[in-house]
């Protein structure tokens, strides 16, 4: 399958671009984009393929997509910062920090389970 990769990438990200392209060759993508910034500067901004399974609408630079579970990473990082600073103990019950959580048998559920 021939897929044209649009956009730009710094030469040091050639392997990343090739991996992105390989996903199309292997039939793993219909359409996709990837953007990477380092210190606020775009170093990769590429896209390819189609918006629809019928392959009638090309993927564009500004194609809108759903972002699933993106807040889980940020929540985890925030929790780890609190643990590192000694402000949160994952062995303690959630109710120690959030008293309203202690309902319906969840009184002793430790933070680490969340």
Backbone as JSON Lines, residues from 0, in Angstrom:
{"i":0,"aa":"X","n":[0.84,-1.18,0.0],"ca":[0.0,0.0,0.0],"c":[0.89,1.24,0.0]}
{"i":1,"aa":"X","n":[0.63,2.14,-0.92],"ca":[1.37,3.4,-0.98],"c":[0.6,4.47,-0.23]}
{"i":2,"aa":"X","n":[1.23,5.03,0.77],"ca":[0.63,6.09,1.57],"c":[1.61,7.25,1.61]}
{"i":3,"aa":"X","n":[1.11,8.42,1.31],"ca":[1.96,9.6,1.35],"c":[1.9,10.21,2.75]}
{"i":4,"aa":"X","n":[3.07,10.4,3.35],"ca":[3.16,11.03,4.67],"c":[3.28,12.53,4.43]}
{"i":5,"aa":"X","n":[2.37,13.28,5.04],"ca":[2.37,14.74,4.92],"c":[2.97,15.36,6.18]}
{"i":6,"aa":"X","n":[3.36,16.61,6.08],"ca":[3.87,17.33,7.23],"c":[5.38,17.37,7.24]}
{"i":7,"aa":"X","n":[5.95,17.43,8.44],"ca":[7.41,17.52,8.55],"c":[7.88,16.81,9.81]}
{"i":8,"aa":"X","n":[9.16,16.52,9.81],"ca":[9.81,15.94,10.98],"c":[11.29,16.27,10.87]}
{"i":9,"aa":"X","n":[11.9,16.47,12.02],"ca":[13.35,16.69,12.02],"c":[14.03,15.38,11.64]}
{"i":10,"aa":"X","n":[15.17,15.46,10.96],"ca":[15.87,14.25,10.51],"c":[16.12,13.22,11.61]}
{"i":11,"aa":"X","n":[16.33,13.66,12.84],"ca":[16.59,12.7,13.93],"c":[15.37,11.84,14.24]}
{"i":12,"aa":"X","n":[14.19,12.19,13.68],"ca":[12.98,11.41,13.9],"c":[12.59,10.58,12.67]}
{"i":13,"aa":"X","n":[13.55,10.34,11.8],"ca":[13.31,9.54,10.59],"c":[12.76,8.16,10.94]}
{"i":14,"aa":"X","n":[13.34,7.51,11.94],"ca":[12.87,6.16,12.33],"c":[11.42,6.2,12.81]}
{"i":15,"aa":"X","n":[11.05,7.24,13.52],"ca":[9.67,7.39,13.98],"c":[8.73,7.53,12.78]}
{"i":16,"aa":"X","n":[9.12,8.33,11.81],"ca":[8.31,8.51,10.6],"c":[8.17,7.19,9.85]}
{"i":17,"aa":"X","n":[9.26,6.42,9.78],"ca":[9.22,5.13,9.09],"c":[8.3,4.14,9.82]}
{"i":18,"aa":"X","n":[8.32,4.16,11.14],"ca":[7.43,3.29,11.92],"c":[5.98,3.7,11.69]}
{"i":19,"aa":"X","n":[5.72,5.0,11.68],"ca":[4.38,5.53,11.38],"c":[3.93,5.02,10.01]}
{"i":20,"aa":"X","n":[4.8,5.13,9.03],"ca":[4.5,4.68,7.66],"c":[4.26,3.16,7.62]}
{"i":21,"aa":"X","n":[5.06,2.42,8.36],"ca":[4.93,0.95,8.38],"c":[3.56,0.52,8.89]}
{"i":22,"aa":"X","n":[2.99,1.27,9.82],"ca":[1.66,0.94,10.33],"c":[0.63,0.94,9.21]}
{"i":23,"aa":"X","n":[0.78,1.83,8.25],"ca":[-0.13,1.85,7.1],"c":[0.15,0.66,6.18]}
{"i":24,"aa":"X","n":[1.42,0.39,5.93],"ca":[1.8,-0.74,5.08],"c":[1.28,-2.06,5.64]}
{"i":25,"aa":"X","n":[1.29,-2.17,6.98],"ca":[0.84,-3.4,7.63],"c":[-0.67,-3.46,7.83]}
{"i":26,"aa":"X","n":[-1.38,-2.42,7.37],"ca":[-2.83,-2.39,7.5],"c":[-3.32,-2.08,8.9]}
{"i":27,"aa":"X","n":[-2.47,-1.5,9.73],"ca":[-2.85,-1.18,11.11],"c":[-3.52,0.18,11.23]}
{"i":28,"aa":"X","n":[-3.39,1.0,10.2],"ca":[-3.99,2.33,10.22],"c":[-4.75,2.58,8.93]}
{"i":29,"aa":"X","n":[-5.83,3.34,9.08],"ca":[-6.55,3.87,7.92],"c":[-6.16,5.33,7.76]}
{"i":30,"aa":"X","n":[-6.1,6.03,8.9],"ca":[-5.68,7.42,8.93],"c":[-5.13,7.73,10.31]}
{"i":31,"aa":"X","n":[-4.14,8.59,10.36],"ca":[-3.53,8.92,11.65],"c":[-2.69,10.17,11.53]}
{"i":32,"aa":"X","n":[-2.37,10.72,12.69],"ca":[-1.45,11.84,12.76],"c":[-0.59,11.68,14.0]}
{"i":33,"aa":"X","n":[0.53,12.36,14.0],"ca":[1.43,12.32,15.16],"c":[2.16,13.65,15.23]}
{"i":34,"aa":"X","n":[2.11,14.27,16.4],"ca":[2.83,15.52,16.61],"c":[3.62,15.39,17.91]}
{"i":35,"aa":"X","n":[4.85,15.86,17.88],"ca":[5.74,15.81,19.05],"c":[6.36,17.18,19.21]}
{"i":36,"aa":"X","n":[6.35,17.66,20.46],"ca":[7.03,18.91,20.75],"c":[8.13,18.65,21.79]}
{"i":37,"aa":"X","n":[9.18,19.4,21.68],"ca":[10.26,19.37,22.68],"c":[10.52,20.82,23.06]}
{"i":38,"aa":"X","n":[10.36,21.1,24.35],"ca":[10.53,22.47,24.85],"c":[9.69,23.47,24.06]}
{"i":39,"aa":"X","n":[8.46,23.07,23.74],"ca":[7.53,23.95,23.07],"c":[7.7,24.09,21.56]}
{"i":40,"aa":"X","n":[8.68,23.39,20.99],"ca":[8.93,23.46,19.54],"c":[8.51,22.15,18.89]}
{"i":41,"aa":"X","n":[7.72,22.25,17.81],"ca":[7.34,21.06,17.07],"c":[8.56,20.47,16.38]}
{"i":42,"aa":"X","n":[8.8,19.18,16.63],"ca":[9.89,18.47,15.97],"c":[9.35,17.4,15.03]}
{"i":43,"aa":"X","n":[8.08,17.05,15.23],"ca":[7.36,16.13,14.35],"c":[5.92,16.62,14.23]}
{"i":44,"aa":"X","n":[5.4,16.66,13.02],"ca":[3.99,16.96,12.79],"c":[3.64,16.3,11.45]}
{"i":45,"aa":"X","n":[3.21,15.04,11.54],"ca":[2.95,14.26,10.33],"c":[1.53,13.69,10.35]}
{"i":46,"aa":"X","n":[1.0,13.41,9.17],"ca":[-0.31,12.8,9.05],"c":[-0.39,12.08,7.7]}
{"i":47,"aa":"X","n":[-1.33,11.11,7.64],"ca":[-1.47,10.33,6.41],"c":[-2.79,9.57,6.44]}
{"i":48,"aa":"X","n":[-3.17,9.04,5.29],"ca":[-4.32,8.17,5.2],"c":[-5.63,8.88,5.01]}
{"i":49,"aa":"X","n":[-6.68,8.27,5.57],"ca":[-8.05,8.73,5.33],"c":[-8.82,8.86,6.63]}
{"i":50,"aa":"X","n":[-9.85,9.73,6.59],"ca":[-10.73,9.93,7.75],"c":[-11.76,8.83,7.89]}
{"i":51,"aa":"X","n":[-12.03,8.12,6.81],"ca":[-13.11,7.13,6.8],"c":[-12.62,5.78,6.29]}
{"i":52,"aa":"X","n":[-13.31,4.74,6.73],"ca":[-12.93,3.37,6.35],"c":[-13.04,3.13,4.84]}
{"i":53,"aa":"X","n":[-13.94,3.85,4.19],"ca":[-14.11,3.7,2.74],"c":[-12.98,4.38,1.96]}
{"i":54,"aa":"X","n":[-12.14,5.11,2.68],"ca":[-10.99,5.8,2.09],"c":[-11.39,6.8,1.01]}
{"i":55,"aa":"X","n":[-12.42,7.59,1.32],"ca":[-12.89,8.6,0.39],"c":[-12.56,10.02,0.85]}
{"i":56,"aa":"X","n":[-12.22,10.18,2.14],"ca":[-11.93,11.51,2.69],"c":[-10.5,11.51,3.24]}
{"i":57,"aa":"X","n":[-9.61,12.25,2.62],"ca":[-8.22,12.25,3.08],"c":[-8.06,12.82,4.49]}
{"i":58,"aa":"X","n":[-7.14,12.23,5.22],"ca":[-6.77,12.76,6.54],"c":[-6.05,14.09,6.3]}
{"i":59,"aa":"X","n":[-6.38,15.09,7.08],"ca":[-5.77,16.4,6.91],"c":[-5.03,16.82,8.17]}
{"i":60,"aa":"X","n":[-4.26,17.86,8.06],"ca":[-3.47,18.36,9.19],"c":[-4.34,18.6,10.42]}
{"i":61,"aa":"X","n":[-5.55,19.11,10.21],"ca":[-6.41,19.48,11.33],"c":[-7.6,18.53,11.53]}
{"i":62,"aa":"X","n":[-7.48,17.28,11.09],"ca":[-8.55,16.3,11.3],"c":[-8.78,16.12,12.8]}
{"i":63,"aa":"X","n":[-10.03,16.22,13.22],"ca":[-10.38,16.1,14.63],"c":[-10.64,14.64,14.98]}
{"i":64,"aa":"X","n":[-10.07,14.19,16.09],"ca":[-10.26,12.81,16.55],"c":[-10.55,12.8,18.04]}
{"i":65,"aa":"X","n":[-11.12,11.72,18.51],"ca":[-11.33,11.54,19.94],"c":[-10.01,11.18,20.61]}
{"i":66,"aa":"X","n":[-9.82,11.67,21.81],"ca":[-8.64,11.3,22.6],"c":[-9.16,10.55,23.82]}
{"i":67,"aa":"X","n":[-8.94,9.24,23.84],"ca":[-9.43,8.41,24.92],"c":[-8.38,8.27,26.02]}
{"i":68,"aa":"X","n":[-8.84,8.33,27.25],"ca":[-8.02,8.05,28.44],"c":[-6.8,8.96,28.57]}
{"i":69,"aa":"X","n":[-6.84,10.12,27.99],"ca":[-5.67,11.0,28.07],"c":[-5.46,11.56,29.47]}
{"i":70,"aa":"X","n":[-6.5,11.62,30.28],"ca":[-6.34,12.17,31.63],"c":[-5.73,11.17,32.6]}
{"i":71,"aa":"X","n":[-5.74,9.88,32.27],"ca":[-5.18,8.87,33.18],"c":[-3.69,9.08,33.39]}
{"i":72,"aa":"X","n":[-2.98,9.42,32.35],"ca":[-1.54,9.64,32.47],"c":[-1.27,10.85,33.35]}
{"i":73,"aa":"X","n":[-1.99,11.93,33.13],"ca":[-1.78,13.15,33.93],"c":[-2.14,12.92,35.39]}
{"i":74,"aa":"X","n":[-3.2,12.17,35.63],"ca":[-3.59,11.86,37.01],"c":[-2.5,11.03,37.68]}
{"i":75,"aa":"X","n":[-1.98,10.04,36.99],"ca":[-0.93,9.19,37.54],"c":[0.32,10.01,37.86]}
{"i":76,"aa":"X","n":[0.71,10.89,36.96],"ca":[1.88,11.73,37.21],"c":[1.66,12.62,38.43]}
{"i":77,"aa":"X","n":[0.46,13.2,38.53],"ca":[0.13,14.04,39.68],"c":[0.21,13.26,40.99]}
{"i":78,"aa":"X","n":[-0.34,12.04,40.99],"ca":[-0.29,11.19,42.18],"c":[1.15,10.86,42.54]}
{"i":79,"aa":"X","n":[1.96,10.52,41.56],"ca":[3.36,10.18,41.83],"c":[4.15,11.37,42.39]}
{"i":80,"aa":"X","n":[3.84,12.56,41.93],"ca":[4.48,13.76,42.48],"c":[4.08,13.93,43.95]}
{"i":81,"aa":"X","n":[2.79,13.73,44.25],"ca":[2.33,13.84,45.64],"c":[3.0,12.8,46.52]}
{"i":82,"aa":"X","n":[3.14,11.57,46.01],"ca":[3.81,10.51,46.77],"c":[5.27,10.9,47.01]}
{"i":83,"aa":"X","n":[5.94,11.37,45.96],"ca":[7.34,11.75,46.08],"c":[7.55,12.87,47.11]}
{"i":84,"aa":"X","n":[6.59,13.76,47.2],"ca":[6.69,14.88,48.15],"c":[6.21,14.51,49.55]}
{"i":85,"aa":"X","n":[5.78,13.26,49.72],"ca":[5.32,12.82,51.02],"c":[3.94,13.33,51.4]}
{"i":86,"aa":"X","n":[3.18,13.78,50.43],"ca":[1.85,14.32,50.67],"c":[0.74,13.3,50.5]}
{"i":87,"aa":"X","n":[1.07,12.14,49.95],"ca":[0.09,11.1,49.71],"c":[0.73,9.75,49.99]}
{"i":88,"aa":"X","n":[0.03,8.93,50.75],"ca":[0.49,7.57,51.06],"c":[-0.47,6.61,50.39]}
{"i":89,"aa":"X","n":[0.0,5.87,49.41],"ca":[-0.88,4.98,48.65],"c":[-1.39,3.79,49.47]}
{"i":90,"aa":"X","n":[-0.8,3.55,50.63],"ca":[-1.26,2.46,51.5],"c":[-2.43,2.9,52.37]}
{"i":91,"aa":"X","n":[-2.66,4.19,52.49],"ca":[-3.75,4.71,53.31],"c":[-5.09,4.58,52.58]}
{"i":92,"aa":"X","n":[-6.19,4.54,53.33],"ca":[-7.5,4.49,52.68],"c":[-7.78,5.79,51.91]}
{"i":93,"aa":"X","n":[-8.46,5.66,50.81],"ca":[-8.87,6.84,50.03],"c":[-9.63,7.82,50.92]}
{"i":94,"aa":"X","n":[-10.43,7.27,51.83],"ca":[-11.27,8.1,52.71],"c":[-10.45,9.03,53.59]}
{"i":95,"aa":"X","n":[-9.19,8.75,53.81],"ca":[-8.34,9.65,54.6],"c":[-8.23,11.0,53.88]}
{"i":96,"aa":"X","n":[-8.2,10.97,52.56],"ca":[-8.05,12.17,51.75],"c":[-9.38,12.67,51.19]}
{"i":97,"aa":"X","n":[-10.34,11.77,51.08],"ca":[-11.64,12.08,50.48],"c":[-12.71,11.37,51.32]}
{"i":98,"aa":"X","n":[-13.11,11.98,52.44],"ca":[-14.03,11.33,53.38],"c":[-15.34,10.83,52.75]}
{"i":99,"aa":"X","n":[-15.85,11.53,51.78],"ca":[-17.12,11.13,51.14],"c":[-17.01,9.81,50.4]}
{"i":100,"aa":"X","n":[-15.82,9.37,50.1],"ca":[-15.6,8.11,49.39],"c":[-15.95,6.9,50.25]}
{"i":101,"aa":"X","n":[-15.92,7.09,51.56],"ca":[-16.12,5.98,52.52],"c":[-17.58,5.58,52.62]}
{"i":102,"aa":"X","n":[-18.14,5.03,51.55],"ca":[-19.52,4.58,51.52],"c":[-19.6,3.24,50.82]}
{"i":103,"aa":"X","n":[-20.63,2.5,51.14],"ca":[-20.92,1.23,50.46],"c":[-19.75,0.24,50.51]}
{"i":104,"aa":"X","n":[-19.13,0.13,51.67],"ca":[-18.05,-0.84,51.84],"c":[-16.69,-0.4,51.36]}
{"i":105,"aa":"X","n":[-16.53,0.87,51.0],"ca":[-15.25,1.36,50.49],"c":[-14.42,2.08,51.56]}
{"i":106,"aa":"X","n":[-14.81,1.93,52.8],"ca":[-14.15,2.65,53.89],"c":[-12.66,2.37,54.0]}
{"i":107,"aa":"X","n":[-12.22,1.17,53.69],"ca":[-10.82,0.78,53.87],"c":[-10.06,0.63,52.54]}
{"i":108,"aa":"X","n":[-10.69,0.94,51.44],"ca":[-10.04,0.78,50.14],"c":[-8.81,1.68,50.03]}
{"i":109,"aa":"X","n":[-7.62,1.11,49.82],"ca":[-6.41,1.94,49.78],"c":[-6.28,2.73,48.46]}
{"i":110,"aa":"X","n":[-5.58,3.82,48.55],"ca":[-5.33,4.67,47.38],"c":[-4.7,3.86,46.25]}
{"i":111,"aa":"X","n":[-3.8,2.95,46.56],"ca":[-3.09,2.19,45.5],"c":[-4.04,1.4,44.61]}
{"i":112,"aa":"X","n":[-5.25,1.1,45.07],"ca":[-6.2,0.37,44.24],"c":[-6.82,1.25,43.16]}
{"i":113,"aa":"X","n":[-6.73,2.54,43.36],"ca":[-7.29,3.46,42.36],"c":[-6.24,3.77,41.31]}
